Amino acid sequence: MRIQSPLSRQWHIILGVLPICLAIVVYGLVSRARHQENPKDKLTPGLKQFVEGWQRVMGRTSREMREYTVVEGDTIQTIARRFGQSDDIVAEIQPTNGKDLVDWDDSIRALEVGEVLKVPVEVGVPFLQQFLILDTLQSLKRLASGIAVGAGVALLFGLLMGSFTEMRALFYTSISALARIPPLAILPIIFLIRGVGEDAKIIIIALGIFPTMAMDILLRVQALHKELIIKAYTLGASTTEVVFKVIFPQVMPGLIHSIRLALGPAWVFLIAAEAIASEAGLGYRIFLVQRQLGMNIILIYVVWIILIGLIMDVGLKAILLWKYRWAEGK
């Protein structure tokens, strides 16, 4: 094994998948051992519990009342089966004529032909309203908005501080100090000032990633070859043209790299904000079910967040290779 030695694509895939397979095997062994001691163990759910958890977040149904007109030969049992229900729903069937279904001796009276009954029916919830999809859409909307705001502000201040010494003297100390403040420490302050609405969650994500990204862009601007700027001025370019036509394209690959590195912290800030004040979202659902020791759902959500993060990272890397291949040396 040599330092920085090239590796084939096949070995890249094998070595990348190997730790994941080992983690799954270790988890399976631990889960099996715990379930042998306690079949009702919830901390390390088995396959059956994961299936039940998946059905809870993606197989949700709702109950609604539908009207049914009694025909010749109908009984409570046949009506229940017609609607795919069990016989024990008799207590929930509601006649619309005001007559009780159960007589004084607890026996079910005969149904009248033409009588209208309200029967409870289990109906599937629309795909976009399933817990996992609903939470994902809500979280991605907040995450994308927070990253967009944070990256945009960071790009602005990074370019200003890197291009103009006056701007660096004015903002560097403040932004550097802000980068040292844990964003979660000011989360209560943001909630007190802005309330617990969507803008508060976006602000905490933007504040969390903005200072570090601004400093990174500043360093990338300072690392540019001075000859590029001197040649641009020599060719008659204005200061605005130098910033937007010379410096800006050079730092864009760095900005995308900064966003890739900021995805992890951004998820942390999002989960924390949703856990404290939200009605939907991946973080909200995780902290909701943890009160019931719902590890089968928590682990599904954690794996789902990992997959989303990997997809986002691969997407940003694809943009780099497509738009800024020169910056990647390929």
C-alpha positions as CSV (number, residue, x, y, z in Angstrom):
1,M,0.0,0.0,0.0
2,R,1.5,3.3,-1.2
3,I,0.5,6.8,-0.3
4,Q,-2.0,8.3,-2.8
5,S,-1.7,5.2,-5.0
6,P,-4.5,4.9,-7.6
7,L,-7.4,2.5,-7.0
8,S,-9.7,0.8,-9.5
9,R,-13.4,1.7,-9.5
10,Q,-14.2,-1.9,-8.6
11,W,-12.1,-1.7,-5.4
12,H,-13.6,1.7,-4.6
13,I,-17.1,0.1,-4.6
14,I,-16.0,-3.0,-2.6
15,L,-14.2,-1.1,0.1
16,G,-17.0,1.5,0.3
17,V,-19.7,-1.2,0.8
18,L,-17.6,-3.4,3.2
19,P,-18.0,-1.2,6.4
20,I,-21.8,-1.0,5.7
21,C,-22.1,-4.8,5.4
22,L,-20.0,-5.3,8.6
23,A,-22.3,-2.9,10.5
24,I,-25.4,-4.7,9.3
25,V,-23.9,-8.1,10.3
26,V,-22.9,-6.8,13.7
27,Y,-26.3,-5.3,14.3
28,G,-28.0,-8.5,13.3
29,L,-25.9,-10.6,15.7
30,V,-26.6,-8.1,18.6
31,S,-30.3,-8.0,17.8
32,R,-30.6,-11.7,17.7
33,A,-28.8,-12.2,21.0
34,R,-31.0,-9.6,22.7
35,H,-34.2,-11.1,21.3
36,Q,-33.2,-14.5,22.5
37,E,-33.0,-13.1,26.1
38,N,-36.1,-10.9,25.6
39,P,-38.4,-11.5,22.6
40,K,-40.1,-8.1,23.3
41,D,-36.9,-6.1,23.2
42,K,-37.4,-2.7,21.5
43,L,-33.8,-1.3,21.5
44,T,-32.6,-3.5,18.7
45,P,-35.6,-4.3,16.6
46,G,-35.6,-7.3,14.3
47,L,-36.8,-7.7,10.8
48,K,-40.4,-8.2,11.8
49,Q,-40.4,-5.1,13.9
50,F,-38.8,-3.1,11.0
51,V,-41.6,-4.3,8.7
52,E,-44.2,-3.1,11.3
53,G,-42.4,0.2,11.6
54,W,-42.4,0.6,7.8
55,Q,-46.1,-0.1,7.7
56,R,-46.7,2.6,10.3
57,V,-44.9,5.2,8.3
58,M,-45.8,4.1,4.7
59,G,-49.0,2.0,5.1
60,R,-51.1,4.5,7.1
61,T,-54.8,4.3,6.6
62,S,-57.7,6.4,7.9
63,R,-61.3,5.4,8.8
64,E,-64.3,7.1,7.3
65,M,-68.0,6.5,7.4
66,R,-69.7,5.5,4.1
67,E,-73.5,5.1,3.6
68,Y,-74.8,1.7,2.5
69,T,-78.4,0.8,1.6
70,V,-79.6,-2.6,2.9
71,V,-80.8,-5.1,0.3
72,E,-82.6,-8.4,0.6
73,G,-80.6,-11.0,2.5
74,D,-78.1,-8.6,4.1
75,T,-76.8,-9.1,7.6
76,I,-74.3,-7.3,9.7
77,Q,-71.8,-10.0,8.9
78,T,-72.2,-9.8,5.2
79,I,-72.1,-6.0,5.2
80,A,-68.9,-6.1,7.2
81,R,-67.3,-8.5,4.8
82,R,-68.5,-6.5,1.8
83,F,-66.5,-3.5,3.2
84,G,-63.5,-5.7,4.1
85,Q,-64.2,-5.4,7.9
86,S,-64.4,-7.9,10.7
87,D,-67.7,-8.7,12.4
88,D,-66.8,-6.7,15.5
89,I,-67.6,-3.4,13.8
90,V,-71.3,-3.8,14.7
91,A,-70.9,-1.3,17.5
92,E,-69.6,1.3,15.0
93,I,-72.3,0.9,12.4
94,Q,-74.8,3.8,12.7
95,P,-78.3,3.5,11.3
96,T,-79.6,6.8,9.8
97,N,-83.2,6.2,10.8
98,G,-82.5,6.6,14.6
99,K,-83.2,2.9,15.4
100,D,-80.6,1.0,17.4
101,L,-79.0,-2.1,15.9
102,V,-78.9,-3.8,19.3
103,D,-82.1,-4.7,21.1
104,W,-82.7,-4.6,24.8
105,D,-81.5,-8.2,25.2
106,D,-78.1,-7.4,23.4
107,S,-79.2,-9.2,20.3
108,I,-78.8,-7.6,16.8
109,R,-82.2,-6.8,15.3
110,A,-83.2,-7.7,11.8
111,L,-82.2,-5.2,9.1
112,E,-84.9,-3.5,7.0
113,V,-84.6,-3.5,3.2
114,G,-83.9,0.0,2.1
115,E,-82.5,1.0,5.4
116,V,-79.4,3.3,5.2
117,L,-76.5,2.5,7.4
118,K,-73.2,4.3,8.0
119,V,-70.4,1.8,7.9
120,P,-66.8,2.5,9.0
121,V,-64.3,1.8,6.2
122,E,-60.5,1.7,6.2
123,V,-59.2,3.8,3.3
124,G,-55.6,4.3,2.3
125,V,-54.0,7.6,2.9
126,P,-52.6,9.3,-0.3
127,F,-48.9,8.7,-1.0
128,L,-47.9,12.3,-0.3
129,Q,-49.7,12.2,3.1
130,Q,-47.9,9.1,4.3
131,F,-45.7,10.0,7.4
132,L,-42.3,9.3,5.8
133,I,-43.1,11.2,2.6
134,L,-44.8,14.1,4.4
135,D,-42.0,14.5,6.8
136,T,-39.3,14.2,4.1
137,L,-40.9,16.9,2.0
138,Q,-41.3,19.3,5.0
139,S,-37.7,18.7,6.1
140,L,-36.2,19.0,2.6
141,K,-38.1,22.3,2.0
142,R,-36.6,23.7,5.3
143,L,-33.1,22.3,4.6
144,A,-33.0,23.6,1.0
145,S,-34.2,27.1,2.1
146,G,-31.7,27.3,5.0
147,I,-28.8,26.2,2.9
148,A,-29.7,28.5,0.0
149,V,-30.0,31.5,2.4
150,G,-26.8,30.6,4.3
151,A,-24.7,29.9,1.1
152,G,-26.0,33.1,-0.6
153,V,-25.1,35.3,2.4
154,A,-21.8,33.5,2.8
155,L,-20.9,34.0,-0.9
156,L,-21.7,37.7,-0.6
157,F,-19.6,38.4,2.5
158,G,-16.8,36.0,1.4
159,L,-16.4,37.8,-1.9
160,L,-16.5,41.2,-0.3
161,M,-14.0,40.3,2.4
162,G,-11.7,38.5,0.0
163,S,-11.8,41.2,-2.7
164,F,-11.7,44.4,-0.6
165,T,-9.4,44.9,2.4
166,E,-11.9,47.5,3.8
167,M,-14.7,45.0,3.9
168,R,-12.4,42.4,5.5
169,A,-11.5,44.9,8.2
170,L,-15.1,45.7,8.8
171,F,-16.7,42.2,8.9
172,Y,-13.9,39.7,9.6
173,T,-13.9,40.0,13.4
174,S,-17.7,39.8,13.7
175,I,-18.1,36.8,11.4
176,S,-15.2,35.1,13.0
177,A,-16.8,35.6,16.4
178,L,-20.2,34.4,15.1
179,A,-18.5,31.2,13.9
180,R,-17.5,30.4,17.5
181,I,-21.0,30.5,18.8
182,P,-22.8,27.2,18.8
183,P,-26.0,27.8,16.8
184,L,-28.1,25.6,19.0
185,A,-27.2,27.9,21.9
186,I,-29.1,30.7,20.3
187,L,-32.0,28.6,19.1
188,P,-34.2,29.6,22.0
189,I,-33.4,33.3,21.3
190,I,-34.5,32.9,17.7
191,F,-37.7,31.1,18.7
192,L,-38.5,33.9,21.2
193,I,-37.9,36.6,18.6
194,R,-39.3,35.0,15.5
195,G,-41.7,32.5,17.0
196,V,-41.7,28.8,16.1
197,G,-42.7,29.2,12.5
198,E,-40.9,28.1,9.4
199,D,-38.7,31.2,9.1
200,A,-37.1,30.4,12.6
201,K,-36.0,27.0,11.4
202,I,-34.6,28.4,8.2
203,I,-32.7,31.1,10.1
204,I,-31.1,28.6,12.5
205,I,-29.8,26.5,9.5
206,A,-28.5,29.6,7.7
207,L,-26.8,31.0,10.8
208,G,-25.3,27.6,11.5
209,I,-23.5,27.3,8.2
210,F,-23.0,30.9,7.1
211,P,-19.9,31.9,9.1
212,T,-17.8,28.9,8.3
213,M,-18.7,29.1,4.6
214,A,-17.9,32.8,4.5
215,M,-14.5,32.2,6.0
216,D,-13.9,29.4,3.5
217,I,-14.8,31.6,0.5
218,L,-12.6,34.4,1.9
219,L,-9.6,32.0,2.0
220,R,-10.3,30.7,-1.5
221,V,-10.4,34.3,-2.9
222,Q,-7.1,35.1,-1.1
223,A,-5.6,32.0,-2.6
224,L,-6.3,33.1,-6.2
225,H,-3.3,33.9,-8.3
226,K,-2.7,37.6,-8.2
227,E,-1.7,37.5,-11.9
228,L,-5.3,36.8,-12.9
229,I,-6.5,40.0,-11.3
230,I,-3.5,42.1,-12.5
231,K,-4.1,40.9,-16.1
232,A,-7.8,41.6,-15.9
233,Y,-7.1,45.2,-14.8
234,T,-4.4,45.5,-17.5
235,L,-6.9,44.5,-20.2
236,G,-9.2,47.3,-19.0
237,A,-11.6,45.4,-16.8
238,S,-13.5,47.4,-14.1
239,T,-13.5,46.3,-10.5
240,T,-17.0,45.0,-10.8
241,E,-16.0,42.9,-13.9
242,V,-13.0,41.5,-12.0
243,V,-15.2,40.4,-9.1
244,F,-17.9,38.8,-11.2
245,K,-16.0,37.6,-14.2
246,V,-12.7,36.6,-12.7
247,I,-13.1,36.0,-9.0
248,F,-16.6,34.7,-8.8
249,P,-16.2,31.8,-11.3
250,Q,-13.0,30.7,-9.5
251,V,-14.7,30.4,-6.1
252,M,-17.9,28.7,-7.3
253,P,-16.3,25.2,-7.1
254,G,-15.2,26.0,-3.6
255,L,-18.7,27.1,-2.7
256,I,-20.1,23.8,-3.8
257,H,-17.5,22.0,-1.8
258,S,-18.4,24.1,1.2
259,I,-22.1,23.2,0.8
260,R,-21.1,19.5,0.7
261,L,-19.3,19.8,3.9
262,A,-22.1,21.9,5.5
263,L,-24.8,19.2,4.8
264,G,-24.0,17.4,8.0
265,P,-24.2,20.4,10.3
266,A,-27.3,21.7,8.5
267,W,-29.1,18.4,9.2
268,V,-28.1,18.7,12.9
269,F,-29.6,22.2,13.1
270,L,-32.7,21.1,11.2
271,I,-33.4,18.0,13.4
272,A,-32.9,20.1,16.6
273,A,-35.3,22.8,15.4
274,E,-37.9,20.3,14.3
275,A,-37.7,18.4,17.6
276,I,-38.4,21.5,19.6
277,A,-41.2,23.1,17.6
278,S,-42.8,21.5,14.6
279,E,-45.8,19.5,13.5
280,A,-44.2,17.5,10.7
281,G,-40.6,16.7,9.7
282,L,-38.0,14.0,10.0
283,G,-36.7,15.4,13.3
284,Y,-40.2,15.9,14.7
285,R,-41.1,12.3,14.0
286,I,-37.9,10.9,15.5
287,F,-38.4,12.7,18.8
288,L,-42.1,11.9,18.8
289,V,-41.7,8.1,18.6
290,Q,-38.7,8.0,20.9
291,R,-41.1,8.6,23.8
292,Q,-42.6,5.2,22.9
293,L,-39.2,3.5,22.4
294,G,-40.1,3.2,18.7
295,M,-36.6,2.2,17.6
296,N,-38.0,0.4,14.6
297,I,-39.2,3.8,13.3
298,I,-36.3,5.8,14.5
299,L,-33.7,3.6,12.7
300,I,-35.8,3.7,9.5
301,Y,-35.7,7.5,9.6
302,V,-32.0,7.6,10.4
303,V,-31.2,5.3,7.5
304,W,-33.5,7.4,5.3
305,I,-31.7,10.6,6.3
306,I,-28.4,9.0,5.5
307,L,-29.7,8.0,2.0
308,I,-31.0,11.5,1.4
309,G,-27.6,13.0,2.5
310,L,-25.7,10.6,0.2
311,I,-27.9,11.5,-2.8
312,M,-27.5,15.2,-2.1
313,D,-23.7,14.8,-1.9
314,V,-23.5,12.8,-5.1
315,G,-25.7,15.4,-6.8
316,L,-23.4,18.2,-5.8
317,K,-20.4,16.2,-6.9
318,A,-22.0,15.6,-10.3
319,I,-22.6,19.3,-10.7
320,L,-18.9,19.9,-10.0
321,L,-17.8,17.4,-12.6
322,W,-20.3,18.7,-15.1
323,K,-19.9,22.4,-14.7
324,Y,-16.4,22.8,-13.1
325,R,-14.5,19.8,-14.4
326,W,-11.4,22.1,-14.7
327,A,-11.4,22.7,-10.9
328,E,-11.4,19.0,-10.2
329,G,-8.4,18.3,-12.4
330,K,-10.4,16.0,-14.7
